[in-house]
Amino acid sequence: MLPKIATPKYDMIVPSSGEAITYRPYVVKEEKLLLIALESEDDKQIEQAVSSIITACLDESVDINALTGFDIEFIFLTLRARSVGEGIDLSMKCTSCEEGNKVKVDLDKLVIKNNDFDDKDLQLKIGDNMTVELGWPTMGNRSVTGDTGTEILINQVAKSIKTIYHGEEIHSTSDVSFEEVVDFTESLNSEQFTSIMELLTETPYVSYDIEFACKKCGHKNERELKGLADFFI
């Protein structure tokens, strides 16, 4: 029997919760899964590959469906830094002459922007005696389906509503069926629904500010990388 290679383990902090979790770097088998997904240029396949790699590398107690989008971005890029090195090379076009430039990104210097929210910031008053408390969209929210784009959007908003305060009554959406929460969401007027959507668009995100001088024309380029897609350029 061939020997097994020992894999080191590390700890990281989940941005949305402050919880410490244990992980290992991904190995060739998992990197192959990622490369195949990237070659497909299919966003859904890439997302599934990223989710599978995170699930394989994190401690079993972590529920990936409870992680927010920015948790997933941060965790995966931290995994990538430990697995293939902190520095990754990207090809970026100059905004002046469109010449391709090789730019190095230090994954150890990623930051989470808009992450200074607390629970009160996620409480939104939608009427004289009614307030809803929201949660940032999670991986579980992405599995929401519907017959139309509008229906999917309504269902995603419903998934984001955690608590409804009505006068002195407190209603946790975890205590009722999802259908009831959808009915509540559909009863909102346009202004109320839009205000919820606007708050949800302020979700934190992984960011990296990059500057480089074009090798051809010398133009100084500045760009913010945000979202996993930008780190696969």
N, C-alpha and C positions, 0 to 999 in steps of 0.2 A: 504494500500500500504506500502510495506517495505521501510525503509529509504535507501538512497543512501550513500555509503561511500565516503567521500571526498578524492581525490587523490592529493598529493602534486605535484607541478611542479618545474622544475629546468631548468637552462640554461647550454649549453655546446657550445664549439667552434668547428666548422667543420674543421678538419685538412687541407684539400686541399684549402679552400677558406678563412678561418679566420672568417667566418660568425657565429654570435651567433644564436642559435636555442633553442626553448623551447621544453621540453619533460616531460613525466611522467614515473614513473616506470611501468614495465609490471605487470599484475595481474595474478591470478590463471588461468583464461581462456586462456591467451596467453602462460603462462608457460606450460600448458597442451599441447598446439600445438607444442611447442619446444620438450617436452619429447617424444611425439609420433614420431616426426621426427627423434630424436636421436636413438630411439629404432629400427627404420627402417634401420639405418646405410646406408641410401641412401643419397649421397651428394646433389643431386638435391632437394630432399624433405627437407633436412636441410636448404639449401639455401633459398628455398621458405618460410619456417617457419620463418627464421631470417628476411627476407624481409617483411613478413606480420606483424611481431611484431614491427619492426621499423616503418612501415607505420602507425600502430595503435597508437604508443606512441609519435610520433613527431607531431609538429604543422602542420596543414593542408597545409600551404604554402610551405612546403619542397617537392621538386620533387625528389623522391628516385632514379629515373632513371638517374638523373644528378650527383648522388654521386659516388665517386670513390670507388674502392675495399677497400682501406685502410680507407676511411671514414666509410664505412659499418662496418668494423671490430672494429674501435674505438667506433663508436656510440653504437653498440650492446653491447660491453663489458662494456661501461659506463652505459648503461641501466641495464645490469646484476648486476653491482656493487650496483646500487641504489635499485634494486628490491630484491636481495637475500643476499646482504652484500658484502663488499669489498673483503673479503677473500674467496677463493674457494679452495677446496682440490682436488688434482690430484694424481693419482697413477702412479708412474714412476719407470721403471726398472733400476736397477744399471747396468752400462755399463761393469762392471767387472764380477759380479756373477749372474746378471739378477734377483736378488731379487726385489720384488715389494716394493716400499716405498711410504708412504703418504707424500705429499709435499704441503705446503700452498702457494698460490699465492695471492699477494696483488694487486687487479685490479686498485687501485689508483696510482700504480707506473708504469703503462704502459707507454711506450715511442713510438714515431713515428720515425723510422729510415729512412734515405735518404730523409728527408723532407726539405732539404735546397735548393731545386731547385727554380729558378725563371723562368719567361717566356723565357728569353734568353737561358737558359739551355735546353729548350724544342724545340729550333730552330736548325734544322739540315741541313747543306749544303750538297746537293746531286748532285750538278753540278756547273759549272763555274758561272752560273747566275740564279741558282735555289735553293731555301731553303724551307723546309717545317716546319711548326710549329705544334707540336703534343700536344695532351692532354692525361692525364692519362686515362686508360680504366675505364669506368663507368659501373654501373649496366645495363644501357641501351645497352651497347656493348655486354653484355652476352646473350642478346636475339637474337643476330645475328645468322642466320642459313645458311646452304649451303648443297649441295649434298655430298660433301666430306670434309675430314679434312682440306685439302689444301684450298678449297674454303672458309671454315669458317675462317681460319687464314687470308686469304687475305681480307675478309670482315671486320674482327676485326681491322686490320691495317688501312683499309680505314676509319672506324669509328673514329679512333684516330687522323686522319689528320684534323686539324682545319683550317689552312691557308696555301696557296701556294704562295710564293714570286717568281716571274719570271721577272728578270730585275727590271724595275720600276713598274711593274704591281702586284697588290695584289688581290688574289682570295680567298675569304672566302668560304669554302665548304658548309656553311649553305645556300649559295645563289644558289647552283646548286643541281641537283638530286644526290641521293646516287649512282646511276648507273654510273654517270660521274666520281665520286670519285673512284669507283671500277675500271673503265677503266684506270684512271690515275695510280692507284696502280699497276695494271697488266702490265703497260708499263715500270715500273721500272726494272732496271737490277738487277741481283742477289746481287751484292755488295750494291746497294742502299737499297734494301729491307731488307737485313741483318742488315745494320747499323740502320735502323728504329727499327727493332725488338730488337736489342741490347739495344737501348735507352729505349724502353718500358719495358724491363725486369728490369730496375733500379727503378721501381716504389717504392715509399715509402711503409712501412709496419709497422704494430703494433708489438712491440717486448717486451719481458720480459726475462731478464737474471736470471737464477735460479741456485742455488748451494745447494747441500745436501750431507751429509755423509751417506753412506749406513748403515742401521741398522744391517745388517748381517755381512758384511766384512769390513766396515769402509772406503771403497773407496770413495774418494771425486769426486762427479759427477758435471759436469758443462754442462748446456744446454741453448740454446736460444729458447724460445717459440715464434713462429711466425705464423700468420694466425689463423683463428678461430678454425680450427681443433685441433690445439695443446692445446687449452684451454678446450677441451671436452674430454681429455684423460681419 
